[in-house]
Amino acid sequence: MSDTTLFAPDVDAMKTWRHAIHQHPELGFEEHDTSALVASQLQAWGYEVHTAIAVTGVVGVLRIGDGSGPRLGLRADMDALPIQEMTGLPWASKVPGKMHGCGHDGHTAMLLGAAQALAERARQGQLPGNGTVVLIFQPAEELGGGGGARRMLEERLFERFPCDAIFGMHNMPGIPVGQVHVRPGAFMASSDKVLIRFIGLGGHGGLPHKAVDPTLPAAATVLGLQSIVGRNINPNLAAVISVGRIQAGSAYNIIAESAEIELSVRALDPAVRDVVEQRIRELAEHQARAYGCTSEIRYERGYPVLINAAAPTAFAVEVARKTFGDEQVVADAQPLTGSEDFAFLLEQVPGCYVLVGNGDNGHADGKWAGGCMVHNPHYDFNDACLAVGARLWVGLAEQYFEIGA
């Protein structure tokens, strides 16, 4: 294996790219400036570049040797969130109501840094063996079940750019910078969105016997939902049902015609996901009938369970340990009930999704708000982990082709 100090990722360049992307955040399928930046850099380094995949997605292809060997996919997401940034940092968002609150600016910059280093190593004959690197810069990870990964697959991503293995990466606040966390099997949860509407008969608040009150089955359902996790799911397994919205009525003295509740549903096992859906439907329908109402249920399945394949995960652990040391790698990390559309890609190609530490999220500049999780207006990707992510990408590619040599 070549000296890892040769053609190392350029940290200053990665910071520049990240801050530029951070200042100009773009929501899902609107990442035109971000994808233009990515495409121009890849072209400058000699990649075969394909644009406008799933509207704004970019794929860069680099052939090692004669390109006849294994094909490795590396993926980064590019989209921002509809949040008003409150960090006060010099590179804070310049777009009202939009910010990179999940670190996709950093993910894009890390993969660009690795792309530059890999291209230079290939040019100088420092990458062993033969094969193909497929860099996937994905739009719209935050858009739920119809987001960028699914759209790229619908546009024949892996038919056009075959991969034998694929890897993804995400920063995680609370994990120290320099650490890598991963586990084989289910690592992140499925994510479903449920809208339940109870339909009664509106009327005067002082004459309830002349109406059919839909808030009663709605309230009973909200309470009953937690019995699904507590009484229908094996305690050794995980499921989450969160009520995100309750809405009914327009005035204090009017019994509403209808009431709505909206749910977020998560599971770490496909079978558990099925049971939860069945029980939510049964509970809502029976509560509606019990109170003389009818119900309508819109159950939208979003991201599937993210399942890391055993062999690629073991390979990622080995590379991370060689790169950062055994003490910096947690190979049996706890699964998360957050969700990721990288799961769609893993349903098609074996691979692995890893987490890299973002530290405590304290700000070196601007207003420090203490530690916070992603999707928070005070969050900022930690520039200290740019080198960590890029080095891991380079190590994965280098050792992947070395093994296949």
N, C-alpha and C positions, 0 to 999 in steps of 0.2 A: 504494500500500500504506500502511496506517495506521502511525503511530509505534509501534514495538515496545515502547516504555516504557509505553504506555497499557494499563491492566488487565493488567499483567505477572503471571505466576504468583506466588503468595504462598509464599515460601520458608519462612517460619516455620510456616505451616499445613501445608506438606508435611512438615516435620520432625516436627511433632506427630503427623500421621497415620502416618508411617513408624514412629516409635518405639512408638506404641500397637500397631500391627500386629506389630512385631517382638517385643514383650513377650508377645504372645498368638498364637504361630504355630499354624497349622492345616494339616494334611496334605491331600492331594488329595481332593476331593469332601466335605471336612469344613469348608470355609471359611465357615461360617455367620456368625460375627461379622464377618469381613472383608467379606463380601458385603453384610451389613446396613449396615455403615459406608459402603460405596461407594454403595449404593442411596439411603440417607438424604441424603447430600451431593448426589448428582445430582438428586434430587427437589427439594431446597432451591434449586438453581440453575435449575430450570425444565426439566430434561430429561424426556422421555418415558422412563420406566424400566420395564424388563422383567426380572423375577427368575426364579430357579429353572430356568434354562436349563442343562442338563447338571448338575443337582442344585443347584449353588451359583453358577453363572455369572450375570453381570449384563450387560445391554446398555442403554446410554443413547443416546437419539436426540435430536439437536438440529438443527432445521431453520433454514437460513439463507435469509432472504428468503422467497420462497414455496415453497422446498424443491424446486423443479423441476429444478435443475441436477445436477451430478455428485455422486456419493455416495462419501464417503471413510470408510474403516474404520481405526481405530487400536486396537491391542490391547495389553493388559498381562496378565501372569499373576499369580496371587495365592497359590499354595500354598507351604508350607514343606517342610523335609526332616526325616527321622527321625535327627537328629544331636543329641548333647548339646553345647550351646554352652559354649565355654571362653574367651570374650572378657573377661569381668569388667566389661563396660561397664554404665553406669547403666541403660540400656534393654535389657539382656540378656533373653533368653527367661525367662519365669516358668513355663514348661511343661517338666517333665523329659523329656529325650529328643527334643525337637522344637526346631528353630531355623530362622530364615530364613537359610540358608547359601548361598543363590544370589542374593539381592537382590530377590526378588519383592516384598518389602515396599516397596522403593524404586521398583520399576517401577509398582506400584499408586499410590503417592503421586505420582509424576511425572505419571501420566495424570490423576489427580484434580486436580492443580494446573493442568494445561492445560485440563481441563474447566471449571474455575471461570473462568479467564481468557477462554476462548472464549465461554462463556455471557454474560459481562459485555460483551464486545466486540459480540456479536450484539445484545444488548439496547440498546446505545448506537449501533447502526448502523455499527460500525467494521469489520465483515467485508463484503467486496465480493461481489457476485454472488448467485446462488441455488444452493442445494444442501443436502446433508444430511451431518452428522457422525454416524458410528456408532461409539460407544465400546464396546469389547468387553473386559470384565474376565473373564478365563478361569480356571477352576479346573484343578487336576490336571495341570500341565505336566510334573511330575516322574514321572508314573506309567508312562512308557513308551508302547508302541504303542496301548494302550487308554485313553490319557489324555484331557484335557479338550478339546483342539481337535477330535479325532475325534468325541468324544461330542457336542459342539456342532453339528458338521456333520450327524451322524446325526439331530439334532433340528431340522434344516432352518434352520440359522443364516442362510445367505445367501438362502434363499427368503423368510424372514421379514424380513430386514434386508439388502437388496441393497447391494452395494458395487461400485464400478467400479475401485477400487484399495484395497489394504490395506497397512498398515505396522506393523512390530513393532520392538521395541528391547530390548537387553540390556546391562547393565553388563559391563565386562571389566577385572579386575585386571591391572596391568602396562601398560595404556594410560594415558597422563597424563590427568588430569581436564581436560575441555574439548575433548578430541579426539573425532572421530567417524570410525570405520573401517567401510568397506563395500566390496563388490565386486559386479559383475553376474555372473550365472551361479551355479554351485554355490558356496555359501558355507559350508555346514555339512553334515556327513556323515549318511548313513543310519545307523540303529542297530538291530542285530538281536541277539537272545538265542538261544543254542543250548545245548541239553542233550544230551549224548551218553552213553549208558549201554551198557557192555560187560558181557555176561552170560556167565559161565563156569560152573565147577563147584567149589564150595567144598570144602575139605579140610584135612588136617593139614599144618602147615608143614614137618614133617620127612618127609612123603611126597608131594612135589609131583607125582610121576608118576601119582598116584591122583586128581589134581585137574586142572582147567583154569583157569589163573590169568588173570583179567581185567585185572590191573594191567599186564600186558605190552603188550597193544594200547593201553591207555590211555596208558602212558608213550611208546610209539612214536608215537601220534597227537599228543601234546603237542609232541614234537620235530618231527614232520612238518608240523604246521600252518604253521610259519614258512616252509616251502618254497613254500607257496601264494603268499604275498606276494613272496617272493624270486625265484620261478621261473615263476609262472603269470600274473602281473600286469605289464603294461607299466610299466617303471621311471619313466615320466613321469606315471603315475597313482598314486593313493593308495588304500591299503587297510590296515586294522588288524585283527589277530586277537589278542585278549588272553584268556589263560586266567585266569579269576577264581576258580575253585574246582576242586579235585581231591579226591575222597573215595572211600575204599575201606576195608573191613575194620573189625574191632573189637578185635583183639588181635594181638600180635606173632607168635604161633605158629599163626595161622589164615589159610589162603588164602581170600580173600573170594569170595563168590558173585558179586558184581558190583562194578563200579567206574564212577564218574561223573566227567565233566569238564564244566564250564560255561564258555561263551565269550561274550565281547562282540565283535561284528563290525561294523566301520565301513567305509564307502566313500563317495567323493565323486562317483561316476558310477553311474547305475542299471545299466549293462551290466557294470561291474566287480562290483557287488553280486551279480548273477546268477552270474558266473563263480566268485566266492568261495563262494557257497552250493553250487554244483555240486561243486566240488573238496573242500570239507569233507565232504560226504556220501560222495563216492567214497573219500576217504582213510580215513574212519572205518570204512566197510563193509569195505574191503579189509584193513585192519589187523586187524579182528575175525576175518575168515576165516583170515588168515595164522597166527593164534595159536589157532585152533580154537574161537573164541567167536562169539557172535552180537551184534548191536548194535541199539539203538533210538535214533533221532534225533528230537528235538523242536526244530524250527527255527521260531522265532517272529519274523516280520518286524515291526519296530517303526516308528520314524519314517522317512519317506522322506528322500532328499537334499533339502536346503533350497536352492531355486533362485530367486535374485532375478531378476525380469524386467528387461529392459534399460531400457525407458522410465521406469518408476517409480524405478529405481535412479539414473538420470541426474537425475531430478527431485529425489530426496533429496540427492544430492551438491550440486546447485545451491542448494537451500535451506540446507543446512549451511554452505556457503561464504559465502552472504550473511549468515547469522546469526552465524557464529563467525570467519570469515576463511579464506582459502585454506590458510594454513599449519596450520590445525587439522583439516583433512579429508584422510584417506587414502582415495582412491577406488579403489585397486587392492590392498586388504588381502589378506593371505594367507588362504586358506580354513582352516576349523577342522575337526578330526575329532571335536569334540563334536557333539551333536545337539539338535534343537529341534522340538517338535511344531507350531510355526508353519508348518513345511513342509507340513502337511496343508492349511492355509488357502491357502498359495500354489499348491497344486495346483488350487484352485477359482477363485481370483481373482488377477490379476496384482498384484504388490506387491514390497515390499523389506523386508529385515530389516537393521538397523544395530546397531553396537556403540558404546557411549559409554564413555569411560575411567573407571575406578574408582580410578586412582592406584595407589600401592604397598600400599594396604590397611593402612597404619600407623594405629594407634589414637590419637586425641587424648586419650582418657580410658581408664580401665581398664587392662588388661594388654596391652601391645604385644608381639606375637609375631613381628614382621617380616612381610614380604610373603608372601601366600599366595593360592592360587586359590580359586574358589568351591567349595562342597561340603567346606569345611574348617571344623573347630570354632572356629577363630580368625578366620574371615572376618566382615566387617561391611560392608554397603553404605555407601559414602562419601556423606555428606550434601552434600558440595560439588558432586556431580553432579546433585542434584535439579533445580537451576535449569537446568542444561544440557539434560537430557532434556525438561523441560517446555517450555523455549523452542523446542526443535526440534519438538516436537509442535505447538505454536502456529504456528510458521513454516510447517510442512507444510500445516496446515489453511488458514491465511490465504492462502498463495500458490497452493494448489490451487484455491480458489474464485476467486481473482483471475484465474488463467489461464482458468478456465471461465466467467468473467463475460461 
